[in-house]
Amino acid sequence: MRSAFYISDGTAITAEVFGNATLSLFPMEFEHTTIPFVETKKKALEVKKQIEQAATKSNEKPIVFFTFVNPELSEIILSSDAVCYDFIATFSNQLQNELGVEPVPKVHRTHSIHEQSYDYRIAAVNYALANDDGANIKDYQQADVILVGVSRSGKTPTSLYLALQYGIKAANYPLTPDDLDSGELPKCLQPYKNKLFGLTIAPERLAAIRNERMANSKYASLRQCRLEIREVEMMYKRFRIPHYNSTHHSVEEMSAKIMAETGLQRRKY
């Protein structure tokens, strides 16, 4: 199996995200290693040794994605027995020519704390936790979005991701069999219909998830899951609630879709 490294003098999030996205285009397996905070020559040389050990072990050059502000550290990684891709240099050189301004390198700039944005995200995470699973309906007026759906359709992780990554105050409310039987929106949701966004999921996938929690129960039965999904999707259509199927999509994809569909904007970093 070929090795892939994601290296940075910061968090390595940028190298990891772009590197993974690039490698996902190729139908093969990789052994992934992420190494953040490579801030000294000594550490860079240690990482170089680790890369070359991987090359010797597999008899193939590792793929290395990296972002360094310090060019001396970049040179050490580039001198390793690997195929290296420097994201920052690739694009900053092109932008310098276009903008006519020289870049001013600063370590940790991409993921450093901007106080106002940080406060937005912390407040949003606290809000998501306090308003999870219909626990605190009195604060729905503060919500940017209210996720609705049957139990275990992905509402909680999506709410938290929206909060942490976008600074969005996302509440979520579980639509129970009683709610679905009534054919009406729960009274607590009716004043906030314009904030609702529905999640749905394939009944088979829902049954598998529920069986991990309550195996062999009515709640987890395929028949019950099919019934609830049919009723919730009818409710979405009846009340014109935008919705998204979470079956084959990650939390990241669902969150991006919700942001696009609702027109919400990220609280700036």
Rosetta silent file (secondary structure, phi, psi, omega in degrees, C-alpha in Angstrom):
SEQUENCE: MRSAFYISDGTAITAEVFGNATLSLFPMEFEHTTIPFVETKKKALEVKKQIEQAATKSNEKPIVFFTFVNPELSEIILSSDAVCYDFIATFSNQLQNELGVEPVPKVHRTHSIHEQSYDYRIAAVNYALANDDGANIKDYQQADVILVGVSRSGKTPTSLYLALQYGIKAANYPLTPDDLDSGELPKCLQPYKNKLFGLTIAPERLAAIRNERMANSKYASLRQCRLEIREVEMMYKRFRIPHYNSTHHSVEEMSAKIMAETGLQRRKY
SCORE:     score description
SCORE:     0.000 S_00000001
   1 L     0.000  134.455 -177.041    0.000    0.000    0.000 S_00000001
   2 E   -79.692  142.956 -177.816    1.359    3.406   -0.964 S_00000001
   3 E   -88.888  145.502  173.799    1.943    5.985    1.769 S_00000001
   4 E  -130.593  129.244 -179.773    0.439    9.480    1.793 S_00000001
   5 E  -115.947  142.639  175.250    1.678   12.204    4.152 S_00000001
   6 E  -124.645  114.105 -167.308    0.011   15.496    5.079 S_00000001
   7 E  -130.051  144.284  178.939    2.506   17.843    6.712 S_00000001
   8 E  -159.818  160.597  170.913    2.450   21.431    7.943 S_00000001
   9 L   -86.811    0.672  174.902    3.982   23.920   10.331 S_00000001
  10 L  -117.656 -137.047 -175.410    0.400   24.540   11.489 S_00000001
  11 L   -75.838  -19.030 -175.506   -2.572   22.232   12.037 S_00000001
  12 L    72.339    8.165  179.281   -2.090   20.359    8.709 S_00000001
  13 H   -63.249  -44.129 -178.371   -5.844   20.668    8.122 S_00000001
  14 H   -62.338  -49.082  179.209   -5.350   22.395    4.766 S_00000001
  15 H   -60.293  -40.863 -177.893   -2.845   19.813    3.497 S_00000001
  16 H   -66.951  -45.529 -177.853   -5.033   16.973    4.747 S_00000001
  17 H   -65.252  -50.682 -178.115   -8.277   18.268    3.208 S_00000001
  18 H   -68.736  -37.798  178.997   -6.793   19.118   -0.200 S_00000001
  19 H   -65.136  -46.862  177.783   -4.611   16.030   -0.246 S_00000001
  20 H   -60.905  -41.781  179.661   -7.470   13.683    0.608 S_00000001
  21 H   -61.823  -39.302  179.766   -9.697   15.354   -1.973 S_00000001
  22 H   -69.139  -46.396 -178.249   -7.030   14.864   -4.633 S_00000001
  23 H   -68.074  -25.742 -179.376   -6.296   11.238   -3.752 S_00000001
  24 L   -64.633  -15.611  178.378  -10.004   10.383   -3.631 S_00000001
  25 L   -73.279  -15.990 -173.087  -10.026   10.731   -7.419 S_00000001
  26 L  -110.250  125.327 -174.762   -7.894    7.612   -7.718 S_00000001
  27 L   -77.686   69.911  177.402   -9.399    4.131   -7.046 S_00000001
  28 L  -152.177  164.179 -177.520   -6.662    2.774   -4.812 S_00000001
  29 L   -94.656  143.806  176.816   -5.831    2.472   -1.128 S_00000001
  30 E  -128.489  151.439  171.203   -3.350    4.685    0.714 S_00000001
  31 E   -97.038  110.955 -170.337   -1.801    4.560    4.171 S_00000001
  32 E   -93.057  136.846  175.411   -2.443    8.072    5.507 S_00000001
  33 E  -136.415  124.390  178.307   -0.216    9.931    7.981 S_00000001
  34 E  -109.764  129.586 -178.141   -0.865   13.482    9.186 S_00000001
  35 E  -129.322  101.124  178.619    1.946   15.407   10.888 S_00000001
  36 L   -89.640  169.408  171.857    1.099   18.904   12.194 S_00000001
  37 L    55.012   46.556  172.418    3.308   21.570   13.810 S_00000001
  38 L   -87.794   90.197 -167.004    6.574   20.793   12.040 S_00000001
  39 L  -110.877   -4.021 -178.617    8.091   24.124   13.094 S_00000001
  40 L  -131.004  161.061  177.150   11.839   23.473   13.358 S_00000001
  41 H   -61.524  -39.363  179.892   14.583   22.084   11.139 S_00000001
  42 H   -59.231  -45.125 -179.771   15.094   19.248   13.623 S_00000001
  43 H   -67.357  -39.922  179.780   11.453   18.242   13.373 S_00000001
  44 H   -62.633  -38.866  178.140   11.477   18.557    9.575 S_00000001
  45 H   -67.244  -36.233  176.117   14.513   16.258    9.372 S_00000001
  46 H   -63.749  -40.710  179.276   12.737   13.717   11.605 S_00000001
  47 H   -67.445  -41.394  176.590    9.730   13.823    9.281 S_00000001
  48 H   -56.397  -44.058  178.597   11.990   13.429    6.245 S_00000001
  49 H   -61.851  -40.151  179.128   13.450   10.289    7.844 S_00000001
  50 H   -64.545  -40.077  178.085    9.926    8.970    8.476 S_00000001
  51 H   -62.967  -44.018 -177.342    8.986    9.565    4.842 S_00000001
  52 H   -71.366  -29.158  173.512   12.074    7.746    3.593 S_00000001
  53 H   -65.652  -38.661  177.360   11.432    4.800    5.918 S_00000001
  54 H   -65.118  -37.988  178.523    7.972    4.514    4.375 S_00000001
  55 H   -64.227  -42.947  179.427    9.544    4.564    0.903 S_00000001
  56 H   -64.907  -40.521 -177.629   11.940    1.759    1.834 S_00000001
  57 H   -64.816  -40.636 -174.051    9.157   -0.307    3.378 S_00000001
  58 H  -100.068   -9.149 -174.996    6.828   -0.157    0.374 S_00000001
  59 L    60.389   23.313  175.602    9.410    0.205   -2.418 S_00000001
  60 L  -137.762  144.385  179.446    7.330    3.113   -3.716 S_00000001
  61 L   -67.304  129.226  174.985    7.786    6.823   -3.241 S_00000001
  62 L   -64.781  155.223  172.849    5.283    8.238   -0.742 S_00000001
  63 E   -95.546  125.189 -175.362    2.931   11.011   -1.855 S_00000001
  64 E  -122.146  122.389  173.362    3.505   14.107    0.294 S_00000001
  65 E  -109.389  129.050 -177.420    1.187   17.108    0.530 S_00000001
  66 E  -145.030  157.916  174.454    2.527   19.969    2.616 S_00000001
  67 E  -136.691  113.255  177.452    2.055   23.607    3.565 S_00000001
  68 L  -128.474  139.979  171.484    4.976   25.506    5.059 S_00000001
  69 L   -82.292  -39.518 -178.382    5.505   29.215    5.558 S_00000001
  70 L   -80.079  115.102 -177.560    9.237   28.759    6.190 S_00000001
  71 H   -64.930  -25.390  178.615   10.986   27.939    2.854 S_00000001
  72 H   -65.785  -37.218  177.877   13.876   26.216    4.669 S_00000001
  73 H   -70.275  -37.717  177.193   11.452   23.622    6.046 S_00000001
  74 H   -59.731  -42.796 -178.454    9.928   23.205    2.597 S_00000001
  75 H   -62.691  -36.848  179.135   13.355   22.478    1.140 S_00000001
  76 H   -63.992  -45.596  179.778   13.968   19.714    3.685 S_00000001
  77 H   -66.698  -40.406  179.962   10.714   17.961    2.790 S_00000001
  78 H   -64.016  -24.577 -179.385   11.303   18.479   -0.944 S_00000001
  79 L   -82.913   -2.396 -179.757   14.699   16.760   -0.593 S_00000001
  80 L   -78.053  162.839 -179.578   13.108   13.543    0.673 S_00000001
  81 L   -81.790   74.726 -174.794   12.647   10.457   -1.489 S_00000001
  82 L  -155.496  167.032  172.907    9.000   11.236   -2.221 S_00000001
  83 E   -96.798  112.683 -169.176    6.619   12.882   -4.666 S_00000001
  84 E  -111.648  141.440  177.493    5.896   16.250   -3.036 S_00000001
  85 E  -128.803  116.806 -178.335    3.157   18.816   -3.585 S_00000001
  86 E   -99.880  102.328 -174.681    3.490   22.235   -1.972 S_00000001
  87 H   -65.558  -43.266 -175.255    0.012   23.795   -1.926 S_00000001
  88 H   -66.683  -48.073 -178.597    1.002   27.229   -0.658 S_00000001
  89 H   -63.113  -39.702 -178.726    3.884   27.819   -3.078 S_00000001
  90 H   -55.873  -46.497 -173.900    1.877   26.552   -6.038 S_00000001
  91 H   -93.482  -31.570 -177.903   -0.897   29.075   -5.618 S_00000001
  92 H   -67.365  -35.102  177.905    0.817   31.963   -3.837 S_00000001
  93 H   -64.440  -41.622  178.257    3.300   32.432   -6.692 S_00000001
  94 H   -66.035  -41.562 -179.696    0.485   32.634   -9.226 S_00000001
  95 H   -68.018  -35.464  178.237   -1.466   35.043   -7.039 S_00000001
  96 H   -59.727  -41.773  178.177    1.562   37.242   -6.481 S_00000001
  97 H   -65.379  -38.350 -178.124    1.828   37.723  -10.244 S_00000001
  98 H   -74.143  -43.005 -174.681   -1.878   38.465  -10.538 S_00000001
  99 H   -85.545  -22.456 -178.210   -2.207   40.773   -7.534 S_00000001
 100 L    71.939   23.455 -178.808    1.133   42.507   -7.848 S_00000001
 101 L  -130.781  134.661  178.228    1.674   42.195   -4.098 S_00000001
 102 L   -76.675  139.217  176.952    4.260   40.053   -2.345 S_00000001
 103 L   -67.748  150.018  177.830    2.889   37.558    0.212 S_00000001
 104 L  -115.068   94.179 -175.068    3.690   38.155    3.883 S_00000001
 105 L   -61.072  139.772  175.992    4.209   34.693    5.443 S_00000001
 106 L  -150.201  120.421 -178.365    2.857   34.143    8.935 S_00000001
 107 L   -62.295  139.289  175.483    2.759   30.776   10.706 S_00000001
 108 L    70.616   10.203 -175.883   -0.701   29.504   11.758 S_00000001
 109 H   -60.598  -40.245 -172.008   -2.499   32.330    9.946 S_00000001
 110 H   -67.037  -27.549 -177.657   -5.067   30.068    8.225 S_00000001
 111 H  -125.815   22.546  176.851   -6.391   28.536   11.454 S_00000001
 112 L   -76.958  166.595 -176.489   -5.542   31.143   14.063 S_00000001
 113 L   -82.027  123.549  165.837   -8.222   32.610   16.295 S_00000001
 114 L  -103.219  117.129 -164.589  -10.136   35.626   15.083 S_00000001
 115 H   -55.948  -44.863 -177.162  -11.937   36.586   18.257 S_00000001
 116 H   -64.177  -44.856  178.945  -15.311   37.564   16.797 S_00000001
 117 H   -64.207  -41.333  179.664  -15.509   34.458   14.606 S_00000001
 118 H   -61.385  -42.863  178.418  -14.330   32.242   17.469 S_00000001
 119 H   -62.594  -40.202  176.746  -17.024   33.671   19.738 S_00000001
 120 H   -56.547  -47.813 -174.872  -19.650   33.000   17.046 S_00000001
 121 H   -68.453  -41.122  178.525  -18.628   29.361   16.820 S_00000001
 122 H   -63.373  -43.759  178.596  -18.478   28.773   20.573 S_00000001
 123 H   -62.857  -38.808 -179.362  -21.907   30.369   21.011 S_00000001
 124 H   -67.655  -39.879  178.106  -23.260   28.270   18.142 S_00000001
 125 H   -64.713  -45.030  177.542  -21.895   25.021   19.608 S_00000001
 126 H   -59.819  -39.662  179.108  -23.394   25.834   23.013 S_00000001
 127 H   -64.806  -45.734 -179.300  -26.709   26.597   21.310 S_00000001
 128 H   -60.105  -41.055  179.407  -26.668   23.315   19.347 S_00000001
 129 H   -66.479  -40.497 -178.027  -25.990   21.324   22.527 S_00000001
 130 H   -73.448  -22.359 -175.751  -28.728   23.113   24.476 S_00000001
 131 L  -116.761   31.673  178.804  -31.257   22.698   21.668 S_00000001
 132 H   -82.771  137.374  170.581  -30.544   19.117   20.689 S_00000001
 133 H    60.028   35.592  177.426  -33.368   16.642   20.125 S_00000001
 134 H    70.998   21.298 -172.386  -36.170   19.102   20.949 S_00000001
 135 L   -75.071  -22.721 -169.963  -34.802   19.699   24.439 S_00000001
 136 L  -145.668   65.140 -170.931  -35.239   23.470   24.606 S_00000001
 137 H   -67.386  -13.173 -178.179  -37.961   24.699   22.232 S_00000001
 138 H   -71.492  -14.585 -177.962  -38.274   28.092   23.940 S_00000001
 139 H  -102.469   14.312 -176.152  -35.058   29.298   22.233 S_00000001
 140 H   -65.235  -21.792  178.903  -36.082   28.547   18.633 S_00000001
 141 H   -62.611  -27.860 -179.819  -36.418   32.251   17.872 S_00000001
 142 H   -81.731  -12.000 -173.417  -32.605   32.476   18.062 S_00000001
 143 L   -68.522  141.306  168.518  -32.079   29.599   15.615 S_00000001
 144 L   -80.972  -34.361  178.789  -30.591   30.163   12.169 S_00000001
 145 E  -152.188  148.408  176.345  -32.003   26.784   11.116 S_00000001
 146 E  -122.058  112.490  179.359  -34.041   24.018   12.767 S_00000001
 147 E   -82.420  133.897  178.378  -33.313   20.517   11.492 S_00000001
 148 E  -126.557  156.163  179.542  -36.229   18.087   11.611 S_00000001
 149 E   163.754  171.607  179.033  -36.489   14.389   10.860 S_00000001
 150 L   -71.924  165.909  179.968  -37.184   10.995   12.363 S_00000001
 151 L   -57.985  133.020  175.702  -34.979    9.612   15.108 S_00000001
 152 L    72.577   29.571  177.691  -31.401    8.722   13.998 S_00000001
 153 L   -97.068    4.701  174.118  -31.569   10.456   10.617 S_00000001
 154 L   106.125   14.956 -174.743  -28.444   12.546   11.259 S_00000001
 155 H   -68.502  -47.226 -174.803  -29.820   15.686   12.913 S_00000001
 156 H   -64.577  -52.799 -179.989  -27.468   15.928   15.903 S_00000001
 157 H   -62.309  -32.571  178.982  -24.089   15.510   14.160 S_00000001
 158 H   -69.891  -40.198  177.038  -25.195   17.867   11.388 S_00000001
 159 H   -59.444  -45.167 -178.568  -26.304   20.506   13.911 S_00000001
 160 H   -68.728  -36.742  178.339  -22.952   20.330   15.680 S_00000001
 161 H   -67.031  -41.937  176.991  -20.976   20.455   12.440 S_00000001
 162 H   -59.010  -39.253 -179.957  -22.921   23.525   11.279 S_00000001
 163 H   -68.445  -49.491 -173.343  -22.118   25.171   14.593 S_00000001
 164 H   -71.842  -40.301 -174.804  -18.430   24.291   14.739 S_00000001
 165 H   -91.726  -28.358 -174.626  -17.516   24.851   11.103 S_00000001
 166 H  -116.501  -11.383 -176.428  -19.915   27.613   10.080 S_00000001
 167 L    71.768   25.933 -177.525  -20.890   29.363   13.323 S_00000001
 168 L   -94.133  131.998  175.095  -24.561   28.575   12.603 S_00000001
 169 L   -82.105  103.899 -175.293  -27.052   28.232   15.452 S_00000001
 170 E  -116.305  113.666  171.311  -28.761   24.971   14.521 S_00000001
 171 E   -90.081  163.681  171.945  -31.491   23.453   16.673 S_00000001
 172 E  -143.476  146.658 -173.774  -32.933   20.047   15.889 S_00000001
 173 E  -133.040  127.717  179.777  -36.305   18.464   16.583 S_00000001
 174 E   -83.846  126.917  175.189  -37.250   14.767   16.303 S_00000001
 175 L   -86.516  111.328 -175.376  -40.500   14.037   14.469 S_00000001
 176 L   -84.543  165.903  174.697  -42.058   11.173   16.449 S_00000001
 177 H   -54.393  -36.141  177.577  -44.589    8.606   15.218 S_00000001
 178 H   -64.505  -42.119  176.476  -47.285   10.628   17.031 S_00000001
 179 H   -59.912  -43.448 -176.717  -46.258   13.778   15.140 S_00000001
 180 H   -69.520  -37.339  178.560  -46.362   11.892   11.867 S_00000001
 181 H   -64.194  -32.831 -177.605  -49.734   10.307   12.612 S_00000001
 182 H   -70.704  -26.447 -179.289  -51.287   13.721   13.242 S_00000001
 183 L    76.902    2.667 -178.626  -50.331   14.938    9.791 S_00000001
 184 L  -119.396  154.597  172.386  -49.599   18.391   11.213 S_00000001
 185 L   -66.839  139.943  174.174  -46.448   20.190   12.167 S_00000001
 186 L   -54.198  143.999 -175.278  -45.865   20.182   15.932 S_00000001
 187 L   -57.253  -35.614 -178.127  -47.175   23.429   17.425 S_00000001
 188 L   -67.299  -20.006 -179.750  -43.719   24.471   18.624 S_00000001
 189 L   -93.511  -21.876 -172.823  -42.448   24.396   15.030 S_00000001
 190 H   -56.845  -40.431  179.652  -45.325   26.192   13.331 S_00000001
 191 H   -70.346  -12.177 -174.240  -44.113   29.765   14.070 S_00000001
 192 H  -119.147   29.376 -176.048  -40.681   28.875   12.645 S_00000001
 193 H   -56.428  -34.217 -178.833  -41.687   27.084    9.444 S_00000001
 194 H   -70.868  -11.453  178.981  -39.344   29.299    7.413 S_00000001
 195 H   -99.581   -4.268 -173.113  -36.389   28.003    9.477 S_00000001
 196 E   -78.608  140.954  171.829  -37.131   24.292    9.037 S_00000001
 197 E  -139.992  126.184 -174.464  -34.908   21.957    7.046 S_00000001
 198 E   -96.484  145.834  171.437  -35.715   18.259    6.855 S_00000001
 199 E  -113.986  139.326  173.273  -33.427   15.240    6.776 S_00000001
 200 E  -130.468  174.414 -172.991  -34.487   11.903    5.391 S_00000001
 201 L  -161.777  152.540  176.933  -32.704    8.574    4.942 S_00000001
 202 L   -63.319  134.709 -178.955  -33.214    5.201    3.256 S_00000001
 203 H   -54.357  -37.890 -179.171  -35.302    2.922    5.511 S_00000001
 204 H   -63.879  -41.469  178.343  -32.736    0.129    5.236 S_00000001
 205 H   -68.116  -40.951  178.860  -29.955    2.397    6.430 S_00000001
 206 H   -61.782  -43.302  179.207  -32.144    3.774    9.212 S_00000001
 207 H   -61.924  -40.233  179.350  -32.986    0.262   10.405 S_00000001
 208 H   -63.879  -42.353  179.722  -29.295   -0.658   10.503 S_00000001
 209 H   -65.746  -44.769 -178.722  -28.454    2.441   12.576 S_00000001
 210 H   -67.045  -32.886  179.424  -31.343    1.885   14.989 S_00000001
 211 H   -67.159  -25.060  175.375  -30.452   -1.783   15.433 S_00000001
 212 H   -68.201  -25.574 -177.609  -27.056   -0.724   16.768 S_00000001
 213 H   -96.287  -44.506 -177.474  -28.913    1.122   19.513 S_00000001
 214 L  -138.758   78.022 -175.401  -31.988   -1.066   20.134 S_00000001
 215 L   -61.603  141.498  173.719  -31.571   -4.389   18.357 S_00000001
 216 L    60.297   27.269  177.302  -34.655   -6.423   17.447 S_00000001
 217 L  -101.063  164.263  174.095  -37.082   -3.734   18.648 S_00000001
 218 L   -60.534  -40.232  179.110  -40.144   -2.340   16.885 S_00000001
 219 L   -53.979  -36.806 -176.064  -38.311    0.990   16.788 S_00000001
 220 L   -97.232   -1.380 -176.346  -35.520   -0.601   14.704 S_00000001
 221 L   -68.643  146.684  179.934  -37.685   -2.832   12.507 S_00000001
 222 H   -61.865  -36.005  179.215  -37.542   -2.254    8.763 S_00000001
 223 H   -61.687  -45.780 -179.876  -41.334   -2.037    8.659 S_00000001
 224 H   -65.797  -39.985 -179.856  -41.380    0.784   11.223 S_00000001
 225 H   -64.850  -42.128  177.649  -38.548    2.613    9.477 S_00000001
 226 H   -62.191  -41.779  179.700  -40.321    2.417    6.126 S_00000001
 227 H   -62.505  -47.967 -177.471  -43.516    3.729    7.672 S_00000001
 228 H   -65.197  -41.305 -179.283  -41.811    6.680    9.369 S_00000001
 229 H   -66.548  -40.593  177.799  -39.791    7.653    6.299 S_00000001
 230 H   -61.108  -44.395 -178.028  -42.867    7.541    4.067 S_00000001
 231 H   -69.654  -39.239 -177.766  -44.822    9.721    6.473 S_00000001
 232 H   -69.816  -37.075  178.620  -42.037   12.233    7.087 S_00000001
 233 H   -68.228  -34.275  174.204  -41.400   12.705    3.368 S_00000001
 234 H   -64.154  -38.966  178.376  -45.128   13.284    2.830 S_00000001
 235 H   -64.535  -42.733  178.200  -44.996   15.917    5.595 S_00000001
 236 H   -58.276  -44.011 -178.624  -42.058   17.659    3.935 S_00000001
 237 H   -68.720  -40.556 -177.709  -43.959   17.846    0.663 S_00000001
 238 H   -61.838  -41.235 -175.896  -47.230   18.935    2.317 S_00000001
 239 L  -103.662   11.177  176.607  -45.629   21.855    4.126 S_00000001
 240 L    53.403   48.192  177.607  -43.002   22.602    1.461 S_00000001
 241 L   -92.086  121.085  177.013  -40.100   21.976    3.817 S_00000001
 242 L   -60.796  143.029 -177.014  -36.764   21.743    1.973 S_00000001
 243 E  -150.162  167.281 -173.561  -35.097   18.428    2.716 S_00000001
 244 E  -147.043  140.088 -179.289  -32.097   16.281    1.909 S_00000001
 245 E   -89.095  120.306 -174.071  -31.421   12.551    1.887 S_00000001
 246 L   -89.507   -0.565 -169.244  -28.511   11.705    4.195 S_00000001
 247 L   -54.163  -50.379 -173.626  -28.128    8.046    3.166 S_00000001
 248 L  -111.760   23.696 -175.052  -25.017    8.309    1.028 S_00000001
 249 L  -126.990  145.729  179.024  -23.685   11.650    2.215 S_00000001
 250 L   -78.056  166.739  175.342  -21.265   12.724    4.914 S_00000001
 251 H   -59.504  -37.573  178.957  -22.009   15.294    7.597 S_00000001
 252 H   -61.556  -44.623 -179.819  -19.754   17.693    5.695 S_00000001
 253 H   -66.392  -43.035  179.771  -21.784   17.263    2.499 S_00000001
 254 H   -62.434  -41.521 -178.892  -25.119   17.596    4.287 S_00000001
 255 H   -64.828  -43.041  178.554  -23.992   20.757    6.052 S_00000001
 256 H   -63.321  -38.837  178.408  -22.779   22.339    2.823 S_00000001
 257 H   -64.202  -43.417  179.115  -26.079   21.457    1.146 S_00000001
 258 H   -62.319  -43.224  178.381  -28.067   23.020    3.990 S_00000001
 259 H   -60.138  -42.874 -178.522  -25.984   26.191    3.786 S_00000001
 260 H   -68.763  -42.918 -176.354  -26.554   26.403    0.027 S_00000001
 261 H   -70.560  -34.965 -176.687  -30.284   25.642    0.168 S_00000001
 262 H   -89.032  -16.302 -177.417  -31.049   28.034    3.021 S_00000001
 263 L    78.398   10.682  177.030  -28.811   30.864    1.861 S_00000001
 264 L   -69.068  150.993 -179.275  -27.077   31.014    5.251 S_00000001
 265 L  -116.679  143.677  176.473  -23.553   32.407    5.288 S_00000001
 266 L   -59.306  136.762  169.397  -20.540   31.241    7.262 S_00000001
 267 L   -69.651  119.302 -166.337  -19.630   33.441   10.217 S_00000001
 268 L   -57.868  140.289  174.035  -16.309   34.713    8.859 S_00000001
 269 L   -76.887    0.000    0.000  -13.022   33.237   10.104 S_00000001
